[in-house]
């Protein structure tokens, strides 16, 4: 019976590692892109809304993604939508920092440490959770 529990645990760990690695790579790629791009202050023009997934029986929560506009050094106006969400609706007229692709200023990203922090917290939480499950399987009384 314990062998089956360890197999299920290993499958769970393998299934959880894939999205964590994918999120880490995506965050790292995004940071590498932004490191070489010029950064400007953008003005928040409003927000788009979205919902959290509500996975695991948790409640779905409304999230706000700031929309913004900025000008390049030539004075051309560009607009964008952030991939970084917040629980509070952003105030129109407030400033956020964005990095934009100088070859295609229509491609811009909000500068934020939140994605890296979130991925780091998820990895730490999962590691502790996986170790606790492994320990629990070891002490679980089997028939």
Phi and psi in degrees as a GROMACS rama.xvg file:
@    title "Ramachandran Plot"
@    xaxis  label "Phi"
@    yaxis  label "Psi"
@TYPE xy
-64.4232  -32.5554  UNK-2
-60.9078  -41.9113  UNK-3
-64.0327  -42.2568  UNK-4
-63.1325  -40.7314  UNK-5
-66.6452  -36.2206  UNK-6
-65.086  -44.7343  UNK-7
-62.1996  -40.742  UNK-8
-61.4647  -45.4686  UNK-9
-63.3536  -39.7156  UNK-10
-64.6784  -40.5863  UNK-11
-61.5673  -46.1048  UNK-12
-62.5057  -44.886  UNK-13
-62.5351  -40.919  UNK-14
-68.2896  -29.0251  UNK-15
-84.6284  -28.8743  UNK-16
-67.1153  -39.5358  UNK-17
-56.3859  -53.1939  UNK-18
-66.6406  -30.3193  UNK-19
-67.3337  -41.924  UNK-20
-65.1995  -42.6213  UNK-21
-60.7548  -45.7601  UNK-22
-64.3633  -40.1382  UNK-23
-63.6301  -43.0719  UNK-24
-65.7125  -41.2789  UNK-25
-62.9427  -43.0915  UNK-26
-64.4894  -43.1815  UNK-27
-64.1111  -42.1329  UNK-28
-62.191  -43.2858  UNK-29
-61.7422  -42.8245  UNK-30
-66.5995  -38.0991  UNK-31
-64.0966  -42.1254  UNK-32
-60.5773  -48.863  UNK-33
-67.9789  -26.3203  UNK-34
-62.4619  -33.9434  UNK-35
-91.4958  -11.6231  UNK-36
-87.582  148.891  UNK-37
-67.5828  149.07  UNK-38
-114.194  140.316  UNK-39
-138.969  162.94  UNK-40
-85.6374  128.13  UNK-41
-111.508  150.884  UNK-42
-97.997  127.489  UNK-43
-69.62  128.425  UNK-44
-105.481  -13.7871  UNK-45
165.012  -150.503  UNK-46
-158.05  155.087  UNK-47
-106.912  149.179  UNK-48
-109.123  155.538  UNK-49
-154.73  170.365  UNK-50
-117.799  147.091  UNK-51
-72.0363  163.573  UNK-52
-72.7119  -28.3929  UNK-53
72.2022  29.2098  UNK-54
-67.605  147  UNK-55
72.7983  24.502  UNK-56
80.7904  4.26123  UNK-57
-77.7203  159.348  UNK-58
-71.7053  146.293  UNK-59
-78.7927  138.504  UNK-60
-121.926  142.727  UNK-61
-75.7211  133.648  UNK-62
-122.721  150.607  UNK-63
-116.813  131.446  UNK-64
-112.38  112.599  UNK-65
-61.1617  138.955  UNK-66
-103.111  146.582  UNK-67
-148.351  168.04  UNK-68
-138.281  150.311  UNK-69
-151.133  164.832  UNK-70
-117.718  145.103  UNK-71
-84.6533  177.411  UNK-72
-59.7688  -22.8436  UNK-73
-83.7772  -4.14155  UNK-74
88.9718  8.0212  UNK-75
-76.7967  133.706  UNK-76
-86.6132  132.254  UNK-77
-128.415  152.391  UNK-78
-122.179  156.421  UNK-79
-156.432  170.625  UNK-80
-129.266  130.979  UNK-81
-73.3016  149.363  UNK-82
-93.0448  -6.54603  UNK-83
-94.0266  118.039  UNK-84
-97.5972  162.173  UNK-85
-139.66  161.068  UNK-86
-83.3328  -21.2768  UNK-87
-103.533  142.107  UNK-88
-67.9798  128.306  UNK-89
-67.0908  147.754  UNK-90
-84.6244  120.022  UNK-91
-57.8935  137.298  UNK-92
96.9479  -16.4003  UNK-93
-74.5182  162.647  UNK-94
-105.801  142.456  UNK-95
-134.014  155.833  UNK-96
-93.4632  132.173  UNK-97
-129.087  153.046  UNK-98
-112.257  139.863  UNK-99
-129.52  151.817  UNK-100
-75.0496  117.508  UNK-101
-65.3973  -25.5651  UNK-102
-78.932  -25.5517  UNK-103
-145.564  83.9508  UNK-104
-61.3831  -12.3354  UNK-105
-68.5837  -16.049  UNK-106
-97.1291  108.998  UNK-107
-140.967  154.942  UNK-108
-136.477  141.153  UNK-109
-72.2635  134.119  UNK-110
-80.1154  119.971  UNK-111
-158.379  146.222  UNK-112
-93.584  -1.50646  UNK-113
-59.9157  -45.004  UNK-114
-59.4708  -41.247  UNK-115
-66.0435  -41.8865  UNK-116
-63.4219  -43.3589  UNK-117
-63.1021  -44.5542  UNK-118
-63.6142  -42.2392  UNK-119
-61.3692  -42.0972  UNK-120
-66.3442  -40.5084  UNK-121
-62.869  -42.368  UNK-122
-63.5125  -45.666  UNK-123
-62.7833  -45.1637  UNK-124
-61.006  -46.6486  UNK-125
-63.5676  -40.5267  UNK-126
-60.8046  -45.8877  UNK-127
-64.6987  -42.7883  UNK-128
-63.4101  -44.2264  UNK-129
-64.3407  -41.0528  UNK-130
-65.4617  -39.7126  UNK-131
-63.9267  -41.6518  UNK-132
-64.1368  -41.6655  UNK-133
-60.9554  -44.3291  UNK-134
-62.8369  -43.8186  UNK-135
-62.7134  -40.1695  UNK-136
-61.3574  -38.2079  UNK-137
-64.6941  -33.8594  UNK-138
-98.5512  -4.20255  UNK-139
-64.4242  124.234  UNK-140
-74.8209  121.985  UNK-141
-109.579  122.281  UNK-142
